[in-house]
Amino acid sequence: MPITITMPALSPTMTEGTLAKWLVKEGDTVSSGDIMAEIETDKATMEVEAVDEGVIGRILVNEGTENVAVNAPIAVLLEEDEDAAALDSFTPAGGPAPAAEPAAPAAEPAAAAPAAAPAPAAQPTNGARVFASPLAKRMAQQAGLDIAAIAGSGPNGRVVKSDIEAALAAPRAAAAPAAAPAATPPAPAARPAAPVTADYEELPLNSMGKTIARRMTESKQTVPHFYLTIDCEIDNLLALRKDLNSRSDDYKVSVNDFVIRAAALALQKHPEVNSQFAETSILRHNRVDISVAVAIDGGLITPIVRDADRKGLATIANEMKDLAARARDLKLMPEEFQGGTFSISNLGMFGIDEFVAVINPPQAGILATGTGKQKPVVKDGAVAVATVMTCTLSGDHRVYGGAEGARFLADFRQLIEDPITMLL
């Protein structure tokens, strides 16, 4: 009996994903452990392995399809000694299988006579019987094409991107079905749309963009933020960093690595900041897991340095180098970017003097650090020049108050300005 392959849940919070790419095609033989597809979640692109052995009998969801629900059928696998005929009476568990039934009778009238053309034309009235990828639907709508009049080349007659491109490349051929009175209105409808779309480019949000938009909106609407800013002199830190990096090629410690280490040690002394709000209680974490914001194409991701208070600078530096590289390639595992207890966002490398960051719930704090900049400071009654880094703590006022946040920042600054103490 054929086996239904479903959209996997690649993280505890995943409800849907994008089928980014198929690495197999219908007729290919797969064994347990073979990579079949790449699934794009809100934070990473992950490979999906085959669990069973067999032959790919039918692909139900085209690559590039967005918002595929977890556990929805995406393909059908034929077991050993089964042939394609086994698919005729097989219904994949979950839903898309009914799409295969209308597709079969539709093929016969199409071959019998051109009179079959009105049948697809009637489908747009309810929209449910037009089988097309989201991208194809969007392209057809923007171009003013009647998608029901376009023959699909995808699985089960599904209309895909290449079908829309072919229809656009052959406007004369597409005009024939449009001769019917019912198809006439779309043509003028497309013309007024042209000047509008010429003024801007519509860039659909990917899964990551949608998640960032939703979570940041929720954070600002539901979390009572307060902000504390402090200046740290980092000349001693820069000198120590230069000295440490000259001693070995096994690591290259950055200013951000010092910030991670200092924040972790300060959190160890101030566990109230290393906590989260839980409606009827406060959860105080026993571990210090620092989420570090990394900018990637289309958004950002926060890989986590676990137990940062128990790791030295060299270890933190090497971990962050590896995590940041894999984050930019969208190759992190869910456990590597989910579950941190406090966040750090550093825009100093972009020349930003200071900024305020948005808390990433359920965490109760995020530290925003700017660039080191030479400024006049007063020391022992005299004006001197020092390299100053401005840091701003965004705190959740439901979890701790300004006094607790200020004490945390005071200890953080002491570690930054006397960095040798981080090595003890």
N, C-alpha and C positions, 0 to 999 in steps of 0.2 A: 504494500500500500504506500502511495506517495507520502512524503514527509513535508509538513509545512514549516518553512523557515520564517521566523517572525523578527520584527524590529526588537533588538535587545535593549534592556535597561542598563546603560553603562555607568550610571551613578544612582545613588539613592533618591535624588531629587529629579531625575530625568523623566519627563512625561512624553516628550516627542523629540525628534531629531531630523536631520537632513541626510538622505542617502547620497553622500557626496560622490561616490564612485564605485562601480562594480569592477572587480578584478577577475571575474569569471563571466562566461557567457553561456547561453543555453546550449546544451550538448556537452559541456565540459565535465569531466570526472573529477570529483573532489574526495579527499580523505579527511579523516578527523584531524584537526589542527591546521588545515590549509586556510590561508587568508582568502576570504571571499569578497569582502567589501570594505569600504571606508565610510564610517558614520561620523557626521559632524554634530557635536553637541554644542551647548552654549559656550563651552570653554576649550574644547579640544577636538581634534580629529583622531578617531581611534579605529583600529583595525578589528574586524569581526572574523572569528575563526569558525570553520565548519565543525559541527559536533558529530555529525553522522557521515557515513560514506555513501556515495551514490553519484548520480548524474543530474546536473542542473536541468530539470525538465521545463520549467517556465519561470521567467522573471516577471513578477507582478508589479514592481515599482521601479520606474526608470531612475537612473542616476541623475542627481540634481534636484530630485523631488524634496520639497521642504515639508515641515510639519507632519512627518509620518509618526503616528502614535506608537508608543511602546506596546509591544505584543501584536501589532498589526501584521498580517502576512506580507512578506516582501518577495518570496520566491517559493518554488516547490521543487523538492528533491525526489528523484526516482531512485528507488532501491535497486539492489542488484537483481538482474534478470527481468526488470520491468521495462516496458517500452512506452513510447509517448501515448499509446492508446489508453493507458491507465489514467491519463489526465482528463479524458473526455467525461468521465462520470465522477471526477474527484472535486470536491468543494473544499478549498482551504478554510481552516477554522479562523473565524474573525471577521470576514466581511467581503474582501475584494473579489472572492470567487464568483458572486453573482454577476460581476462585470463580464466574465467569460461567457455566460449563457446568452445575453443579448447579442454579443459579438458574433457568435457562430451563425445564427439565422440571418444576421445582417449581411453576411458575406454572400449568401445565395441570391437574394434579390438583387444585390449589386451586380452580380455576374449575369443575371437573367435579363435585365432591361434597365435603361436609364430611368425608368419610372421610380426606381428605388430612391432617387435623389431627394424627393420631398420628405421621406422618412427622417433623415438626419436633420433636415431643415426644421422639423417640428420639435426637435429635442430642446432647443434653447428655451422653450416656454417654461420648462421646469428646471433646466440646468443639470438635473441629476444624471441624465443619460448621455451626456457628452463626456467621453473619456479623454482627458487631456492633462498634461502636467501643468502645475501652477504657472511655470514660466511661459508655456505655450499659450495659456489662457490670457496672461497679461500682455504678451506680444500681439495676440490677435485683437484684443480690445483696443490697444493703443493704435493699431494700424487700421481699425475699422473693418476687420475681416469677420465673416460669419464662420466661426470655428466648426460649426456642425456640417458645413459644406466641404470641409477639408478632410481628405482621407488620411488616416493615421498610419504611420509605419512602425509604431512601437508595439510592445506586447499587447495582444488582444485588441489591436486596432487603435491603441492610444495615440492621440495627437501629441507630438513632441516638438521641440524647438526647431529641428531640421525641417519638419513639415511646414511650419509657418514661414521659415526662410525661403523654402521652395515656392510657396504661394506668393510671397512678396516679389520673388525674382521672375515670376511669370504672371504679370498683371492681366495680360490679355486672356489667358486661359481661365483665370479666376473670374473674369467678367461674365462668362457664359452662364454659370449658375446664378449669378446676380441678376440675370435678366428677369427673373420672376419678380412680381410686384412686391412680395413680402421682403425680398432681399435688397430692394432699392434704397430704403432709408439709411442703412449703415454707411453708404458711400458719402453722402453729404455730411454725415455725422463726423467722419474722420477729418474733414477739411478744417473745421474750426479748431480741432484739437492741435493741429500743426503749429500755429503761432504760439500756443501756450507752451507746448513742450520745447519749443525752440528757445524759450527764455530760461530753462533750467533743465538739469538732468536728474531724473528720479533714481535714487540709489536705494533699493530695498534693503531693509535691515536683515542681517543674518541672525542666527540664533543667539550669538554672543551679544550683538547690539541690542536685541530685544530684552535680553536678561539684564544687561547693564541699565537700560532705561527703566525697566520695572523696579529693580532693586534700589536704584538711587532715588527714584521718586518715592518709594515706600520709606526709605531712610529719612529723607527730609520732611516727609509728612508725619511720620509716626515717632521719630526719635528726637527728643529735645536736646539739640546740640548746644554746647557752650565751648568757647575757644580761649586758650591761653597761649601767649607768645613769649618766647625767651630768646635772647642772643647768647651764642656760645663762641668763645674765642678758640680757634682751632690751629693756631701756629704750632703748639707742641704736638698736636695730633699729626699734622702734616710732616713734621720732622721725624716723628717715630715711624710713620708709614714709609717714608723714604728709606730710613735705616733698615726696617724689616724687609722691605722688598729687595734691597741690595744684598741681602744675606743668602738668598736661595732663589732658584728658578722653579721650585715646586709649588709656589703660590704667588699671587699678586693681590695684595690686600688693597681694597678701595676705601674711600671715605665712607661709603655706604655700609661696608662691612663693620667699620667701627661704630656706626650709628646703630646697627642691628645688635651688636654686642652690648653697647651701653644701654640701649632700651631694654634688652632682656635682663640685665643685671638690676636695673632700676625697677622693673616689674617684679622681680624676685623680692625686693624690699617693700614694694607697694602692691600687694595682691589685689587690693580693691580696684585697681585700674585694670588688672588682668582678670576681669569678670564679665558677666553678661546678665541682661535682664530677662527674667523668665515669668512674667506676668504676676505670679504670686510669691516669687522669691528671687534672690540673686544667686547665680551660680558662680562660685569662686574657683577658678581653674588651678589645678595642682601642677600643671605643666605650662611652660612658657614657649608657645609655638608662634613664631613671628611670620605673618603674611607680608610679603614684599611686593609692591606693585611693579609690574613689568609691562611696558607699552608694547603692543603688538599690532599688526595690521587689523583694523576694524574694531579696536577696543583695547582693553588691558586685562591682565590676568594676575593673580596673586599667589605665586608658588610659596610654599611654607618651609621655613627653616625650623625643624622640630627641635625641641629642647635647646633652644639657642643660648640659654643661660648656662648650659653645661658644656658648651663647645668653645674652642679657642678661635682666634681670628683666622688662622690659616684654614681650619676646617670650614668655617663659615664662608670664607672667600671661595674655596673650591666648590662647595655645595651650591652657592649662588651662581657661580659661573655655569655650572652644569644645568641648574634649574632654569636659568634665564635663557640659555640656548635652546633647550627643549620646549620652553614656553613659547618662544617665537616661532618654532616649527609646529606648534600645537600638538606636541607629543607627550604632554604630561599625563600621568594617570590621575584619576579623580582624587585619590587620597593625597596627592601631592599639592593640590590647590584648594582642598575643602577642609574646613575644621580648624583654622588658626584661631588664636586667642587675642591677638592685637596686630595692628597693621602699621606699616611704614610706607610712605610715598615720598620719593626723592626726585625733585625736578632740578636739582642743582646743576646737573650736566647740561641742561638747556639754558643756563644763565638766568633762571628765575630767582629773584631775591627772596621772596616769601610768598606763601599761598595758604589757603585753607582747604582741607580735604574733607570729603563726606564719609561719615562712618559706614563701615560695611557690616550690617547686622548679621548675626546676633552679637558681634563684637561690640565693646563699649568704648573703644578708643582707636584713633589713628593719628600718627605723628607725621606731619608734613615738614620736610626739610628743604631749604633753599641752597643757593650756591655760597661758597666761601668768598667773601668780598672784603678787601682792605678798607677799613674805616678808622676815623679818629676815635680814640677812647681815652678816658682819664685814668691814670694810674699814679697813685701816691701824690695826687694833686697836680700832676703834669700831664699834658696831652701827648699821647703816643699813637702809633699806628699798629693796628692788629687785624688779623684776618678773622672776620666774624661770619658765623653761619646762623641764620634765623630759623627757628623751629616753632611750629604751632601745633598744639595738641587740640584735637577735636574730641570732646568727651560726651558721654551719654549721662545727662543729669539725673536720670532715674537710678543710676548705678553708683555714682560718686559725685562729689561736689567740687567746687573750685579749689578749696583748701587741699583736698587729697590730690587733685591734679597738679597743683602748684608744688607740693612736696615731691611728687614723682619727677617733675621737670627739674627741680633743684638738684636732685641726685643724678639725673641724666646729665645735666650740665657739668657737674663736678667730675663725672667720669670722662666726658668729652674733653674738658680742659686739662685734666690730669690723666691722660690715657694710659700711662704706665700701670695704673691701678687695675686696668682691665686684664693685665697679664698675670696678676697675682692669683 
